[in-house]
């Protein structure tokens, strides 16, 4: 009942441009922008679906026995882990701009202010504030001890969901890019 096509006002585009200008990795934000671009191609996607109808993708959910209750919990955990990565990228971008402009922004204080009047009035912002209160020089939310534990606890579910989506031919750009960001960030040596 909800059309899978959306428009945009430009905020995502500006955010991704700023990230590129500041050399800040923001793959989750960039993939969400790409998803918006692709959603706008509804007519093209309808035609492409006809071309690739027999493209070798089965319905994994019906081809295998999938514990739907477990899948729902896995998706919940995967979304939460992805959310941590998304916020980490956003906070890193804000910090980089603050350094560039000499603003000396206190990221924990920003999280507190946003909670009071922004569209992202999430309890999650309290946790971000606490992370920056614990360490105002925190390099990335991912390495805050509490967020690190949450990522570690959720990564198996996260990987199961992304693998199931990939094997089912289902696009999960934000979740997949968040996982790739995490996997790249946590590696001492990259391929």
C-alpha positions in Angstrom: 0.0 0.0 0.0 3.0 2.3 0.2 4.7 3.1 -3.0 8.4 2.1 -3.0 9.4 5.4 -4.6 10.5 8.5 -2.8 11.8 12.0 -3.5 14.3 14.1 -1.6 15.0 17.5 -0.4 18.8 17.5 -0.6 19.9 16.9 3.0 21.3 13.4 2.2 23.1 14.7 -0.9 24.7 17.6 1.1 25.7 15.2 3.9 27.4 12.8 1.5 29.1 15.7 -0.3 30.4 17.1 3.0 31.7 13.6 4.0 33.6 13.3 0.7 35.0 16.8 1.1 36.2 16.0 4.6 37.4 12.5 3.8 35.0 11.0 6.3 33.7 7.5 5.6 29.9 7.6 5.5 28.9 4.5 3.6 25.6 4.0 5.4 24.5 7.5 4.6 25.7 7.3 1.0 23.9 4.0 0.5 20.7 5.5 1.8 21.1 8.3 -0.7 21.7 5.8 -3.5 18.6 3.9 -2.4 16.6 7.0 -2.8 18.0 7.6 -6.3 17.1 4.0 -7.2 13.6 4.2 -5.7 12.9 7.2 -8.0 13.4 4.9 -11.0 10.2 3.0 -10.4 9.2 2.6 -14.0 12.7 1.3 -14.9 12.7 -1.1 -12.0 9.4 -2.5 -13.1 10.8 -3.2 -16.5 14.1 -4.6 -15.1 12.1 -6.9 -12.9 10.6 -8.5 -16.0 14.0 -9.0 -17.5 15.5 -10.6 -14.4 12.4 -12.5 -13.3 14.2 -15.8 -13.8 17.5 -14.5 -12.7 18.2 -17.5 -10.4 17.0 -16.0 -7.2 14.8 -18.3 -5.3 12.6 -17.3 -2.4 14.9 -18.4 0.4 12.2 -17.8 3.0 10.1 -20.5 1.4 12.9 -22.7 -0.1 14.4 -23.4 3.4 13.0 -23.8 6.8 13.4 -20.4 8.4 12.5 -19.8 12.0 10.5 -16.6 11.5 10.6 -15.7 15.2 14.4 -16.0 15.2 14.6 -14.0 11.9 12.5 -11.2 13.4 14.8 -11.0 16.4 17.9 -11.2 14.1 16.5 -8.3 12.0 15.9 -6.3 15.2 19.5 -6.9 16.3 20.9 -6.2 12.8 19.0 -2.9 12.5 20.3 -1.8 15.9 23.9 -2.6 15.0 23.4 -0.7 11.7 22.0 2.2 13.6 25.1 2.4 15.8 27.2 2.5 12.6 25.0 5.2 11.0 25.2 7.4 14.1 29.0 6.8 14.4 29.4 8.0 10.8 27.3 11.1 11.4 29.1 12.0 14.6 32.4 11.6 12.8 31.3 13.9 10.1 30.2 16.5 12.6 33.5 16.2 14.5 35.5 16.6 11.3 33.6 19.8 10.3 34.0 21.1 13.8 37.7 20.6 13.6 37.9 22.2 10.1 36.0 25.3 11.2 37.4 25.5 14.7 34.0 25.2 16.3 35.1 23.0 19.3 31.7 21.3 19.3 31.0 18.9 22.2 29.4 15.9 20.6 27.7 14.7 23.7 26.1 18.0 24.3 24.8 18.0 20.7 23.2 14.7 21.3 21.5 16.1 24.4 20.2 19.2 22.5 18.9 17.1 19.6 16.9 14.9 21.9 15.0 18.0 23.1 13.8 19.3 19.7 15.0 17.4 16.7 13.3 14.9 14.4 15.6 12.3 15.9 14.3 12.5 19.4 15.6 9.0 20.3 16.5 7.6 23.7 19.5 6.4 21.7 20.8 10.0 21.9 21.1 9.6 25.7 23.4 6.7 25.2 25.5 8.7 22.7 25.7 11.6 25.1 26.9 9.2 27.8 29.6 7.8 25.5 31.0 11.2 24.8 30.7 12.1 28.5 32.9 9.0 29.3 35.4 10.1 26.6 35.1 13.5 24.9 37.9 12.5 22.5 36.2 9.3 21.5 37.5 8.4 18.0 34.3 6.6 17.0 31.1 5.4 18.8 32.1 1.9 17.8 35.0 1.8 20.2 33.0 3.1 23.2 33.0 0.1 25.5 29.1 0.0 25.8 28.6 0.3 22.0 31.4 -2.1 21.3 29.7 -4.7 23.5 26.4 -4.2 21.7 28.0 -4.6 18.3 29.8 -7.7 19.4 26.6 -9.2 20.9 24.7 -8.5 17.7 27.1 -9.2 14.9 26.2 -12.8 14.4 22.5 -11.9 13.9 23.6 -9.0 11.7 25.7 -11.3 9.5 22.8 -13.9 9.2 20.4 -11.2 8.1 22.7 -9.7 5.5 23.6 -13.2 4.2 20.0 -14.2 4.0 19.1 -11.0 2.2 22.0 -11.4 -0.3 21.1 -15.0 -1.0 17.5 -14.0 -1.5 18.3 -11.2 -3.9 16.9 -8.6 -1.5 18.6 -5.3 -1.3 19.6 -4.1 2.2 21.9 -1.2 1.3 22.0 0.5 4.7 22.4 -2.7 6.7 25.0 -4.1 4.3 27.0 -0.9 4.1 27.0 -0.6 7.9 28.3 -4.1 8.2 31.0 -3.4 5.6 31.9 -0.2 7.5 32.2 -2.1 10.8 34.3 -4.9 9.1 36.6 -2.3 7.6 36.9 -0.2 10.7 37.7 -3.1 13.0 40.5 -4.5 10.8 44.1 -3.7 11.5 44.9 -4.6 7.9 42.5 -4.2 4.9 42.5 -6.2 1.7 
